[in-house]
Amino acid sequence: LMQHSWLVSPLTLDPAKLLEEFPRWLEKLSARHQGSIIIIIDSIDQIQQAEKHMKWLIDPLPVNVRVIVSVNVETCPQAWRLWPTLHLDPLNSKDVKALISAECSSANVKLTKEQEKKLERHCRSATTCNALYVTLLGKTIARVGSTGNIDETLQQCFQCQDTVSLYRLVLRSIQESLCSDKEKGLLREAWEMVRLEYMEEGPNVISAYRQKLVDYFTMQLSRDRVTWRSADELPWLFQQQGDKQKLHKCLLNLFVSQNLYKRGHFAELLSYWQLVGKDKSSMAAEYFDSLKEYEKSCEGEESMICLADLYETLGRFLKDLGLLSQAVAPLQRSLEIRETALDPDHPRVAQSLHQLAGVYVQWKKFGNAEQLYKQALEISENAYGAEHPRVARELDALAMLYQKQNKYEQAEQLRKKSFKIRQKAARRKGSL
């Protein structure tokens, strides 16, 4: 929600303040947003003191806001039981068969009639009809189906009457399939770490295992391999250890921050920066300095394209923070690099123009924004043709811009044009 409303101060992450301000944010956002806002919260009953922290759900919500929550029947707070409710029954045998078939089909594995009957007989209790259990069972069968013995695997799986025991079986089979002793050792250590974490053994032991994980993920970073896993794990581990210096250094690894931001962990990134004691402006300056330093080592087309992506991510991040004047420079640099390294008419150039225009819209510099959106539209039409969804996106952006300037007739014309393109695209997708 923060990323959709630049009036919000994203560094207001004090829980008490968040609870107080959240309904106001929602009100502001709904007033600005054209169309409906649907908020979906899964397993809301897992939140401790859910009724206390979710009071905003009971208050009258803005007219165009809807909230969908999922709860277990047993743990649903009494006050919420009067809401319009959809009861989801447990999976029946038909559902189980469909789920397992879908998993097997994706791996081109065909089960015999006899194997299907065995599965049907097995999946009859509440725990073996659990959606997670059935999905895991399907994936396990699909995994061995092309190379292993399905009957033997089924026999092993049928010994597991719940999801936890089935996960144990899967982990054991993965361990057996690993080639080197080093890989097996790593898996054993990870397994042991989980056991210690949840069996609540001594803090010194846990700390030692955390350090092993830190060493492992740091080694990955030193090889310039930033996976989503290392981007998630490493900052969190430094946070758990209370090592602000290393956390700070990790956040300034541009690829770690890019990975977190692009996967929607915006608030998480901010909370890490808060922990190391930096405000928004300091963050912006440090990221920009790191990027300029990194640029010195960039040579060749591939590394320049990667650099342009990093500049764009920084620009979008600063825009989401409400630092509009600071966001322009990295987005402008991203545009320059793409124009030089690729081609002035390349679709990625259109993407840069679109992002830069978005900043000018928020800044209320509508003239600059219109010019950039029109350039992006022209490039997209030349690159993809006049009836491509990317073209529809640029038309929608221009329509929204005209709407903000009360040019309703122009906005409506562009919206109709965009709608026709999206309709045709949906039909083509449907026929495929």
N, C-alpha and C positions, 0 to 999 in steps of 0.2 A: 504493500500500500504506500509505503514511503516513496517508492520509485515513481508513483503516479501523482504525487502531490508535493510540489516543491515548496509549499508553505510550511511543511512540517520540518522541524529541526531534527535531523536523524540522530544527533548525539544526545537527545533526551531519552536515554535508555534506563533511567532510574525507574524500577518497576512501579512504585507508587504513583509517579508522575505519568507513566504510560497509561495506567488504568484510568486516571483522571482525564487525560487528554484524548484518549482514543475515540470516544463518541464524538468529540468536536471535529477530529480529523475526518471521521466518516461523513459528518454533516457537510464539511467543506468540499470533500471529494465528490459527494453525490450531487452537490450544487453545480460543480464544474463538469461532471462527466455526462456525456450524451448517452442515453440508454441505460440498461440495467447493470448493477454490480452484484455479482453472486460470490459470496465468501463460503468456501467449503472447509470445514474443520473435521478431520478424521479422528476417531477415538478421543473425543473431547472429555469423556469421563475418566481418562487417564491423567488429566491435569488435577493436581492436588488442590482441594478446596475450589472445585470448578464453579460451584454456585456463587461463591464470593468474588472470584476473579472474572467471572463472565456475566456480571450484572448488566452490562451494556446490551446483552441479548434480550433481557426482559423489558428494558426501556423501549419506547416506540422507536423503531428504526426509521431512517429516512425512507421516503416513498419508493425510491428505485433500488433499495438495497434488500437483498434476500440472503438468508444464511441457511446452509444445509449442514447439519452435524450428524456424526454417527456415534452411537453408544451401544453398550451391551444392555440387554433387558434388565439384568440383575443390578447393574451399577448406575442406571439412569436416575439422576436426581428427581425427587418427587415433583418439584415445581415445573419440570419440563415435560412431564408425562401428558399434559393436556395439549401440547403442540400437535399440529398435523403430522401424523407418523406413518411411515411405510415400514412394515415388519418384513424382514428378510428371513425366510426359512432356511434351515441348514440345506446343504446340497443333497439332492436325491440321487438315486443310482444313475438316472439319465444324465444329470449334470456331471457326475463323476466321470462317466464314460466319455462325454463330450470334451471335458478338460484334458483327460489323458490322451485322447485321440488327437487333439490339437497339438499337444506337445510332441507326440510321436510323428505326426505329419510334417511338422517343421524340420524334423531330422530325417525325413524319408524312411521312417521305420513303420513296418506293417505288422500288427499283432494278429495272431491266429484266433479263431473263434474260441478255442479252448482257453487261451490266455485271457481273452476278454471275460469269459465266464468266471475264471479264477479271481480276477480283479473285482468283478461285481460281487462275488461272495465275500471277499475280504473287506470291501469298503461299505460296511453296514452300520458300524457303531458311530457314536458322536465324534470320537477322536479321529477315526479313519475317514470320516466324511468332511472333516475340517478342510477348508479351501487351501490353506497353506500346505497341509499334509498331502493332499491330492496333487497339487502343483509340483511339489518336491518329488513325489512318487513318479509323476509323468516325466519330469526332467531326468530322473535317475534311469528310467527305462530307456528314454530316448538317447541318453549319453552312451549306454552300453550296446544299444540296439544294433548299430552298424558294425561293431567289431566283436562284441562279447556274446555270452550265452544269456538270452532273455529269461529262459525258464529258471536258470540258476539265480539270476538277479531277483526275480519275482519271489523265489523261495526265501531269499535273505530278507527282502523287504517285508514279507508277510510275518516275519518274527517281530517286526516293529509295530507296536500298537498305538504309538503316538508320535507327534512331530519331533520331539526331542530325540527319541531313540532312532528315528529315521535319519536325522541330521548326523548323529554319531556314526551311523553306518556309512553315510556318504563321505564323511571326513576320513574314516578308516580306508575306504576304497580309494580316495584321492591320494592318501599317504602311500598306499601300496603301489600306486601307478607312478609316483615320482621316481626319477632316475637316480639323481645323486644323493649322497648321504647329507650334503649340505642343505638341500631343499627339504629333505625329510626332517632334519634337525630344526629348521626354521618353523615348519608347520607344528612340530612338537612343542616348540617354545611358545608359539602363538596360542596353542591349545592350553598349555600350562598357565599362560598369562590370564586367559579368560577364566580358568578355574580359580586362580588366586583372587582375581578381581571380584568374583561373585561369591566365593567362599569366605571372603573377608579375613584373609590371613594377615600377618604382620605388615605394617607400612614399609618397613625396610626392604622386604622381599619384593613388594609391588614396585617400589622406587627403582630397584635394580633392574626389574624387567622393563619398566618404562624407559630406562636409559638404553637398554638393548634395542628397543623399538626406535628411539631417537637416533641411535647410531645407524640403524638399518635405513631409515627414511632419509637421513642426512647423506648417506652414501649414494642413495638414488639421485638426490638433488645434485651432488657433485658430478654426476655423469650427465647432467642436463636432461634428466628424465623426470618431468613433473607430471605425474599421473593424478587423477582426481583423488586417489587414495592418499598419496603423500601430501597433497595440498590440504586435505581434511585432517590428517593425523598429526602432522608435524607441529603446526601452530597450537593445536589443542594440547599436545604433549608438553610443549614449553609452558603453556598456560598452567597446566596441572603441576608442573615443577616449580612454578613461580619465577622462571628465568626470563625476566623482561628483556634483557639485552639480546638473548638469542631469539626471542619472539620477534623483537624489532627487526633484527637482521633477516629473519625468515620472511616477514611481511614485505621487506624491500626486495625480495626475490620477485621480479616482475611477473614471472610465469606462475608462481604460487598465487599471487593476488589476482591475476587474470583468470586463473582456473576457478578460484572461489567466486569471483564476481560474476563470471559468465554462467555459472550454474545457480545463480540466484541467492548466494550467501552474502548478501549486501550487509545486513544487520550484524552478521557474525564478524565480518571484516572490521566494521566500525567498533564493535565491542573489543576486539583485539587491540585496535589503535588506542582506544580509551585506556585500556589496561597499561599500555606503555607510556601513557601520559601525554599524548599528542592531541592538539585540537585540529579542526578541519584545515586551516590554512597551512599549518606545519606539515600535515599529511600531504597536501597538494604539492608543496615545495619539494619535499623529500622524494616523492615519486617522480617528479619532473627532473630533478637532478640525477636520479638513478637511470632514467631513460636516456638522458643526454650522454651519460657515461657509457651506457650500453651501446648507444649509436656509434661511438668511436670504433667499436670492434666489428661493426656490420659491413660485410663485403658481399657482393653478388646479389642477384635478383631475389633468390629465396629468402635470404636473411633480411633484405629490405622489406619484403612483403610481410614477414613476421613482425618487423619493427613497426610497420604501419598499423598492424592489428593491435599491438601494444599501446601505441599512441591513441588509437580509437577507443580502446577499453578505458584508458585513463580519462579521456574526455567525457565519456558517458558516465563514469563513476563520479567525476567532479560535478557534472550536470545534476546527477541524482542527489548530490550533497547540497545543491543550491548555489554552488560556486560558479556562476555562469561566466563571469569574466575570465576566470582561470581555465574554464573548460574549452574556451575558443582556441587557445594556442595549441594544445595537443591534437585537437580535431583538425585544425588547419594544417598542422605538420603531417598528419596521417594522409590528408588529401594531396599535399604536395608530393609525398613519397610515392603514392599510388599513381599519380599522373606521370611521374618520371619513370618508375620501375615497371609499370604495366603499359598504360596507354591512356591519353585523356578521355577516350570514349569507352573505357573498360567498365563493366557493371560494378566493380568494387569502388570505382570513382564515384558512381551514383550513390553508393552506400555512404561514402564519406560526406557527400553533399547533403544527403538526407539527415544524417546525424547532426551536422553543423547547423542546418536549418532549424532543427528541433530546439537547439540552444537559443537561437535568435527569436523563436516563437515565445519561449518562456521569458525572454528578456524584453519582450514586446517590441522588438525591432522587426516589424512585419515586412517592410520593404526588402531587407536583406534576405529574410526567410523565403519570400515569394520567388525571388530571383534564383536562389539555390534549389528550391523544389522544382522549378521549371526546368533547370538544367538537368537535374536528376531524372525527371520525367522524359526528357528528350533522349538521354543516354539509354534509359531502360527500353524505350520504344524501339530505338535503333538496334539494340542488342537482342531483345527477346521478341519483338513484334508487338503490335498494338493491342493484342488481346491476352497478354500474360498477367498473372496475379501480381508480379512486381510493379507493373504499370498501374494496376488497380490501387496498390499501396500508395504510390505517389499521388494519384488522383484524390484519394481519401485525405492525404496530408494537406494537399492544396485546399480541398473543400473545407477542412477544419479551420485552416488559416483564414479563408474568406468569411466563415461563420463568425470568427472572433472579431472580424472587422465590420460585422453586420451587412456583408455583401451576400445576402441570402439567396438571391437568384443565381449568381455564379456558383455558389456552393452547391445548390440543388442540382444544377446541370452536371457538375463533376461527379456528384454522388450517384446520379442515375447511370452515368457512363461506367463508373466503377462497379456498380451493382450488376450491370449486364455482363461485364467481363467475368466477374466472380460466378455468375449463374452459368455461363458457358463452360468455365473451368470445372465447375461441380458436375455438369452433365458429362463432360469428357471423362472425368474421373469415374463417374458412375458406370459409363459404358465399358471402360477398361475393366 
